[in-house]
Amino acid sequence: MFVCLAGSQPPMSSTPAFPLVPAAIPAKCRESGSPLLATEFSNTNLLQSCDGSMRIQRIKKMFDEAHLSVSAYDTAWMAMVPTPTSSMEDSPLFPQCARWILDNQLSDGSWGLARRNPSSTKDALSSTLACILALQRWGLGEQQVTKGLQFLDCNSASLTDQKQHMPIGFDIIFTGMIDYAKDLGLNLPFKSTDVDAMLTKRNVELTSGFGRNAKGRRAYLAYVSEGIQHSQDWDMVMKYQRKNGSLFNSPSTTAVAFSHLRDPDCLRYLCAILDQFENAAPTIYPLDIRSHLLIIDTLDGLGVARHFTDEMKMLLDQTYRCWLQGDEEIFLDTTTCAMAFRLLRVYGYDVSSDQLSPFSEDCFFNSLEGYLNDKTAVLELHKASQIIYPEEPILEELNSWTMNFLKQEFCNGSIYVDQPGESISTDVHDALTYSYHVDLDRLGHRRSIDQHSNIDNTWTLKTYCSCPNIRNKVFLELAAEDFNLCQSIQQKELKQLGRWVIENKLDKLSFARQKLGHCHFAVAATLYAPELSDARISWAKNCTLVTYVDDFFDVEGSMEELVTLVQLIENWEVDGSTYFCSEQVEILFTAIRRTIHEIGDTALAWQARDVTHHIKDIWVQLLKSMLKEAEWSRNKLVPTMEEYMKHAHVTLALGPTVLPSLYLLGPKLSEEMVSSPEYKNLYEGMSTCGRFLNDTSGFQREFDEGTINAMSLLLLHEGDRSMDDAVEEVKRAIERERKQVLKLVFLEKEKEGIPNCCKQVFWDVTKVLLLFYLKDDGFTNERLVNLANSIVDEPICVSCNCLA
């Protein structure tokens, strides 16, 4: 009836499914040696590495600025703005932008990002033509114009190449620029057939019906105003003006609007850009909140966020203030809003899901992002929808439609064709494959590190832009060094744990499952920091012990032996030899008592008080509940559901496994804290969720064996209930408990009570359970061996040549 994190099956054979000293550990790590205490290797710190310390300091400096790439395309449109006085209409209002164009032509004659993806030639053509127009408008840079025209000529075939990625609005904007070039007397080197084909596509795009997403289409036509110019409905365009004076935070759109309307707020926005960037413009401004959130999200995903807690808290505090103020930079951008919601919730800020109500399926697809089929925005909404508390229908609906959309886009292949890099397809695959509540931290970190060097740090608007602070080699090098450091410590821990099994004669208990590797993997994938070695060892030892005890109660032990073991632990006899009725009881009792004392002694240094009695009480509670279940089984008694759950959530055995390790995380846990309702609710929610998962997974086998569990009790006590109904009710209970644990952990962060890092463990364990039972009984599923190996055995080797 018990499961330690996963699985309640008794052993099918004496051959361990996961080696006693796991084969995942290289031979050099399995060599004999003197025993290691956790403290011998728990003080290793990345800051002790010169390279690691330098990388941390470099990244800390990146928090200060977004470092958004400047856009030749948007700078050109600002350079084309004339001075708004009748006497000086033939001079640029922003001559510094024209000078930037003269100074920043690339060697091939183009303008744009220097490191160009081969499939992004259309973007280079668009940026180059815009810069040519700006120079021609003011009679500047004859040599640069000539070189630019040569680039257009050499790459004109890309205009109709369907394999080339297109910036947003390309067909409208580029043909609009061709018309403007004629007005300026420029002879562009394009084939008339190519231009006619583009004009046909432009006309279709301009005259097609509005349909379902009429609002989104109007916003799109306003966004690409520079491609429409004299036929534009400027009154309609100005309805999209923001408080900062911009249109869509787009310098190019705002510049062309100011050229036509002389709106003072547009001018204020354009001047603010040059105050920030001096002589050029990015393709979107401001982007501070989004870029800061991306840095936090990237560091979090790579597993190195703990090195930047102060910097991240400062940025999250700023973001939360902007959230409460309804800042347009957040709420008028779907991607930023969804990311802010997710990260603020995860880090304990109180944000309401009501703020995501504008992103229902109908509303989204009637917006600019919906009209553009913005998969990045949908992906971020989907991620946000998974940070869900009980009774949040907005997030449930959001999760449903975003998942369906992403699955459809992924299956039909369209997820690959809209971006020059691999990022979106990889991210969508991961989001659909590894949902938030089953993705253990270290597995996600490993995946992110492996993928980081293959992901482009550009994204597509009307031109491509990049933010070097988000994905670069410094991040990757730090993450790889940190991962390998943690892994080397965990390998030493497994050596120590293997010796501990032998020293306590647990290897002589041939009836029991040998699951040391599984137990260590579960904690190594969550509490991975080097300084948490004591907590990992405590977890793995107790997890291994309860596996042995569970098999003893389920399979091997007689009632006399079970009662004796319970009495020995409860009475805590120093010399219990007269009570031993078998060698197996002696081995189990001695190992449990010794381990409780070891952990109690270690915890004394962390807590400055003796917690041995509490650890013992946790074990006594488990053993008594196990004994009660054994009595039910052997006497063929059927408890009520209430009686069953009173003991069943305890016999999942998360008490001895998880609770003692909380004393070894750093913060002080007082007697009042561990006896508080908050502590009790966290433990019971985690354990109840796990119990229902276990009972659902093992129902058919236990039903055939005549063993009771939650499923069978539902069927027995409610005779008219079908098996399918019982399954659905238990699944709803699992969902309810999962959401409640998430709420207890995240919503109560930063408040007095259980320290945050301790509360986080309850959610981490819940994720372990959900992963172990994703398809079947985790302890009998060898897919976990590969996952464990990727965490504990396989070091990361990275090549940063492709990163700036």
Long-range contacts (C-beta under 8 A, 24 or more apart in sequence): 1-554, 1-626, 1-629, 1-633, 1-648, 1-651, 1-707, 1-708, 1-709, 2-546, 2-549, 2-550, 2-553, 2-554, 2-626, 2-629, 2-651, 2-652, 2-653, 3-550, 3-652, 3-653, 3-690, 3-694, 3-698, 3-779, 4-515, 4-519, 4-543, 4-546, 4-547, 4-550, 4-652, 4-653, 4-657, 4-779, 5-518, 5-519, 5-522, 5-543, 5-654, 5-657, 5-690, 5-765, 5-768, 5-769, 5-772, 5-778, 5-779, 6-518, 6-694, 6-768, 6-769, 6-772, 6-773, 6-777, 6-778, 6-779, 7-513, 7-694, 7-698, 7-772, 7-777, 7-778, 7-779, 7-780, 8-550, 8-554, 8-694, 8-698, 8-702, 8-777, 9-698, 9-701, 9-777, 9-779, 9-780, 10-513, 10-551, 10-554, 10-555, 11-511, 11-512, 11-513, 11-551, 11-555, 12-780, 14-510, 16-513, 16-514, 16-515, 17-513, 17-514, 17-515, 17-779, 17-780, 17-782, 17-785, 18-514, 18-515, 18-516, 18-517, 18-518, 18-785, 18-788, 19-514, 19-517, 20-498, 20-501, 20-507, 20-514, 20-516, 21-494, 21-495, 21-498, 21-516, 22-494, 22-516, 22-517, 22-520, 22-788, 22-792, 22-793, 24-494, 24-517, 24-785, 24-788, 24-789, 24-792, 24-793, 25-491, 25-494, 25-495, 25-792, 25-793, 26-491, 26-793, 29-491, 29-492, 29-494, 29-495, 30-495, 30-498, 33-495, 35-496, 35-499, 36-492, 36-495, 36-496, 37-496, 38-493, 38-496, 38-533, 38-534, 38-536, 38-537, 38-602, 39-533, 39-534, 41-489, 41-492, 41-493, 41-530, 41-533, 42-489, 42-530, 42-531, 42-532, 42-533, 42-534, 43-530, 43-531, 44-485, 44-489, 44-530, 45-530, 45-531, 46-307, 46-478, 46-481, 46-482, 46-485, 46-530, 47-307, 49-481, 49-485, 51-477, 51-481, 52-478, 52-481, 52-482, 55-474, 55-477, 55-478, 55-481, 56-307, 56-308, 56-478, 58-474, 59-299, 59-307, 59-308, 59-474, 59-475, 59-478, 60-308, 60-311, 62-295, 62-469, 63-292, 63-295, 63-308, 63-311, 63-314, 63-315, 65-469, 66-287, 66-288, 66-291, 66-292, 66-467, 66-469, 67-291, 67-467, 67-468, 67-469, 68-282, 68-284, 68-285, 68-287, 68-291, 68-465, 68-466, 68-467, 69-113, 69-282, 69-465, 69-466, 69-467, 69-468, 70-100, 70-277, 70-280, 70-281, 70-282, 71-127, 71-251, 71-252, 71-280, 71-281, 71-282, 71-283, 71-463, 71-465, 72-101, 72-104, 72-111, 72-112, 72-127, 72-128, 72-130, 72-131, 72-280, 72-463, 73-111, 73-112, 73-126, 73-127, 73-130, 73-131, 73-252, 73-283, 73-462, 73-463, 74-250, 74-251, 74-252, 74-255, 74-281, 74-282, 74-283, 74-462, 74-463, 75-100, 75-101, 75-131, 75-251, 75-279, 75-280, 75-281, 76-101, 76-111, 76-127, 76-130, 76-131, 76-133, 76-134, 77-130, 77-134, 77-226, 77-251, 77-252, 77-255, 77-256, 78-251, 78-252, 78-255, 78-270, 78-273, 78-274, 78-281, 79-134, 79-137, 79-138, 80-133, 80-134, 80-137, 80-255, 80-256, 80-259, 81-255, 81-258, 81-259, 81-270, 82-259, 84-258, 84-262, 84-267, 90-138, 91-138, 92-137, 92-138, 94-270, 94-274, 96-274, 96-278, 96-279, 97-134, 97-274, 97-279, 97-280, 97-281, 98-134, 98-135, 98-138, 98-140, 99-279, 100-279, 100-280, 101-131, 101-134, 101-135, 101-141, 101-144, 102-135, 102-140, 102-141, 102-144, 104-280, 105-131, 105-144, 105-147, 105-148, 108-151, 109-147, 109-148, 109-149, 109-150, 109-151, 110-148, 110-151, 110-155, 111-148, 112-463, 112-464, 113-458, 113-464, 113-466, 115-804, 117-165, 117-420, 117-421, 117-456, 117-458, 117-464, 119-163, 119-164, 119-165, 119-420, 120-164, 120-165, 120-420, 120-464, 121-155, 121-158, 121-161, 121-164, 122-158, 122-159, 122-161, 122-164, 122-165, 122-166, 122-167, 122-170, 122-174, 123-165, 123-167, 123-460, 123-463, 123-464, 124-151, 124-155, 125-152, 125-155, 125-156, 125-158, 125-159, 125-174, 126-167, 126-170, 126-173, 126-174, 126-177, 126-462, 126-463, 127-463, 128-152, 129-174, 129-177, 129-178, 129-181, 129-188, 130-177, 132-181, 132-186, 133-177, 133-180, 133-181, 133-184, 133-186, 136-181, 136-184, 136-185, 136-186, 137-184, 149-186, 149-188, 149-189, 152-188, 152-189, 152-190, 153-189, 156-189, 156-190, 156-191, 156-194, 159-190, 159-194, 159-198, 160-194, 160-197, 160-198, 165-417, 165-418, 165-419, 165-420, 165-460, 167-460, 167-461, 167-462, 167-463, 167-464, 168-223, 168-224, 168-372, 168-460, 168-461, 168-462, 169-220, 169-223, 169-224, 169-227, 169-462, 171-198, 171-201, 171-202, 171-205, 172-202, 172-205, 172-206, 172-224, 172-227, 172-228, 173-224, 173-226, 173-227, 173-462, 174-198, 174-227, 175-199, 175-202, 175-227, 176-202, 176-226, 176-227, 176-228, 176-229, 177-226, 177-227, 180-229, 202-227, 212-365, 212-366, 213-365, 213-366, 213-367, 213-370, 213-371, 214-366, 215-366, 215-367, 216-365, 216-366, 216-367, 216-368, 216-369, 216-370, 216-371, 216-372, 217-371, 219-248, 219-367, 219-368, 219-371, 220-368, 220-371, 220-372, 222-247, 222-248, 222-253, 223-247, 223-248, 223-250, 223-253, 223-368, 223-462, 224-253, 224-462, 225-253, 225-256, 225-257, 226-252, 226-253, 226-255, 226-256, 229-256, 229-260, 232-260, 234-260, 234-261, 238-263, 241-265, 241-266, 242-328, 242-332, 243-328, 244-268, 244-269, 244-272, 244-286, 244-328, 245-269, 245-272, 246-285, 248-368, 249-284, 249-285, 249-286, 249-287, 249-329, 249-333, 250-283, 250-284, 250-461, 250-462, 251-281, 251-282, 251-283, 251-284, 251-285, 252-281, 252-283, 252-462, 282-465, 283-461, 283-462, 283-463, 283-464, 283-465, 284-461, 284-465, 286-329, 287-467, 288-329, 289-318, 289-319, 289-322, 289-327, 289-329, 289-330, 289-336, 289-340, 290-329, 290-333, 290-335, 290-336, 290-339, 291-467, 291-469, 291-470, 292-318, 292-319, 293-319, 293-336, 293-339, 293-340, 293-343, 294-339, 294-467, 294-470, 295-469, 295-470, 296-343, 297-339, 297-343, 298-470, 298-471, 298-475, 299-475, 300-343, 301-444, 301-445, 301-448, 302-445, 302-448, 302-449, 302-452, 302-475, 302-476, 302-478, 302-479, 303-441, 303-442, 303-444, 303-445, 303-448, 303-449, 303-479, 303-482, 303-483, 303-528, 304-475, 304-478, 304-479, 304-482, 306-529, 307-478, 307-482, 312-347, 313-347, 316-343, 316-344, 316-347, 316-349, 319-343, 319-344, 320-344, 320-349, 320-351, 323-349, 323-351, 323-355, 331-355, 334-359, 334-364, 334-367, 334-369, 334-374, 334-377, 334-380, 334-381, 335-369, 335-374, 335-376, 335-377, 335-380, 338-377, 338-380, 338-381, 338-383, 338-384, 339-380, 339-383, 339-384, 341-384, 341-387, 342-380, 342-383, 342-384, 342-387, 345-387, 345-746, 346-387, 346-746, 347-749, 348-746, 348-747, 348-748, 348-749, 348-750, 348-756, 349-750, 350-747, 353-388, 353-389, 353-392, 353-394, 353-395, 354-394, 356-381, 356-384, 356-385, 356-394, 356-395, 356-398, 357-394, 359-398, 360-394, 360-397, 360-398, 360-401, 361-397, 361-401, 373-418, 375-406, 375-409, 375-415, 375-418, 375-424, 375-428, 376-424, 376-459, 378-402, 378-405, 378-406, 379-406, 379-424, 379-427, 379-428, 379-431, 382-406, 382-431, 383-431, 383-436, 386-435, 386-436, 386-437, 387-436, 387-742, 387-746, 388-739, 388-742, 389-739, 389-740, 389-742, 389-743, 389-747, 390-736, 390-739, 390-740, 390-743, 392-739, 403-432, 406-431, 406-432, 407-432, 418-460, 419-456, 419-459, 419-460, 420-456, 420-458, 420-460, 420-464, 421-455, 421-456, 421-457, 421-458, 422-454, 422-455, 422-456, 423-455, 423-456, 423-459, 426-451, 426-454, 426-455, 437-738, 437-742, 437-766, 437-767, 437-770, 438-767, 438-770, 438-771, 438-774, 439-767, 439-771, 440-525, 440-526, 440-764, 440-767, 440-768, 440-771, 441-525, 441-526, 441-528, 441-764, 442-524, 442-525, 442-526, 442-528, 442-791, 443-525, 443-787, 443-790, 443-791, 445-479, 445-483, 445-528, 446-483, 446-790, 446-791, 446-796, 448-479, 449-476, 449-479, 449-480, 449-483, 449-796, 449-798, 450-796, 452-476, 452-479, 452-798, 452-803, 453-798, 453-799, 453-800, 453-802, 453-803, 454-802, 457-803, 457-804, 468-804, 471-803, 472-803, 472-804, 473-800, 473-803, 473-804, 476-798, 476-800, 476-803, 477-798, 477-800, 480-796, 480-797, 480-798, 483-795, 483-796, 484-795, 484-796, 485-530, 486-528, 486-529, 486-530, 487-791, 487-792, 487-793, 487-795, 489-530, 489-533, 490-520, 490-524, 490-528, 490-536, 490-791, 490-792, 491-792, 491-793, 493-520, 493-524, 493-533, 493-536, 493-537, 493-540, 494-520, 494-792, 496-537, 497-537, 497-540, 497-541, 497-544, 500-541, 501-544, 504-587, 504-590, 504-591, 504-594, 504-595, 505-587, 505-590, 505-591, 506-544, 506-545, 506-548, 506-587, 506-591, 508-583, 508-587, 509-548, 509-551, 509-552, 509-584, 509-587, 509-588, 511-551, 511-552, 511-555, 511-556, 512-547, 512-548, 512-551, 512-552, 512-556, 513-547, 513-551, 513-779, 515-543, 515-544, 515-547, 515-779, 516-540, 516-544, 517-785, 517-788, 518-778, 518-779, 518-784, 518-788, 519-543, 519-544, 519-547, 519-657, 520-788, 520-792, 521-784, 521-787, 521-788, 521-791, 521-792, 522-765, 522-768, 522-772, 523-661, 524-788, 524-791, 524-792, 525-768, 525-787, 525-791, 526-761, 526-764, 526-765, 526-767, 526-768, 527-661, 527-665, 527-761, 527-764, 531-666, 532-664, 532-665, 534-602, 534-606, 534-664, 535-661, 535-662, 535-664, 535-665, 536-661, 538-599, 538-602, 538-660, 538-661, 538-664, 539-657, 539-658, 539-661, 541-595, 541-598, 541-599, 542-595, 542-599, 542-656, 542-657, 542-660, 542-661, 543-653, 543-657, 545-588, 545-591, 545-592, 545-595, 545-656, 546-622, 546-653, 546-656, 546-657, 548-588, 548-591, 549-588, 549-592, 549-622, 549-623, 549-626, 549-653, 550-626, 550-651, 550-653, 552-584, 552-588, 553-626, 553-627, 553-629, 553-630, 554-630, 556-584, 557-584, 557-585, 559-630, 559-631, 559-634, 561-585, 562-626, 562-627, 562-630, 563-627, 565-589, 565-623, 566-620, 566-623, 566-624, 566-627, 569-593, 569-616, 569-619, 569-620, 569-623, 570-620, 570-623, 570-624, 572-616, 592-619, 599-660, 599-663, 599-664, 602-664, 603-660, 603-663, 603-664, 606-663, 606-664, 606-665, 606-666, 607-663, 607-668, 607-669, 608-668, 611-660, 611-663, 611-669, 614-659, 614-674, 615-656, 615-659, 615-660, 618-655, 618-656, 618-659, 618-660, 619-655, 619-656, 621-650, 621-655, 622-650, 622-651, 622-653, 622-655, 622-656, 625-650, 625-651, 626-651, 632-708, 633-707, 633-708, 638-708, 638-713, 638-716, 639-708, 639-713, 640-713, 640-717, 641-710, 641-713, 641-714, 641-717, 644-708, 644-709, 644-710, 644-713, 645-688, 645-691, 645-710, 648-691, 648-695, 648-709, 648-710, 649-684, 649-687, 649-688, 649-690, 649-691, 650-687, 651-691, 652-687, 652-690, 652-691, 652-694, 654-683, 654-686, 654-687, 654-690, 654-765, 655-683, 655-687, 658-683, 658-686, 658-761, 658-762, 658-765, 659-683, 661-761, 662-758, 662-761, 665-755, 665-757, 665-758, 665-761, 666-757, 667-755, 667-757, 667-758, 668-755, 669-754, 669-755, 669-758, 673-753, 673-754, 676-753, 676-754, 678-744, 678-748, 678-753, 678-754, 679-754, 681-744, 682-741, 682-744, 682-745, 682-754, 682-759, 682-762, 683-762, 685-737, 685-740, 685-741, 685-744, 685-762, 685-766, 686-741, 686-762, 686-763, 686-765, 686-766, 686-769, 688-733, 688-737, 689-734, 689-737, 689-738, 689-741, 689-766, 689-769, 689-770, 690-765, 690-766, 690-769, 692-730, 692-733, 692-734, 692-737, 693-734, 693-769, 693-770, 693-772, 693-773, 694-773, 695-730, 696-727, 696-730, 696-731, 696-734, 696-773, 697-773, 697-776, 697-777, 698-777, 699-727, 738-766, 738-770, 741-766, 742-766
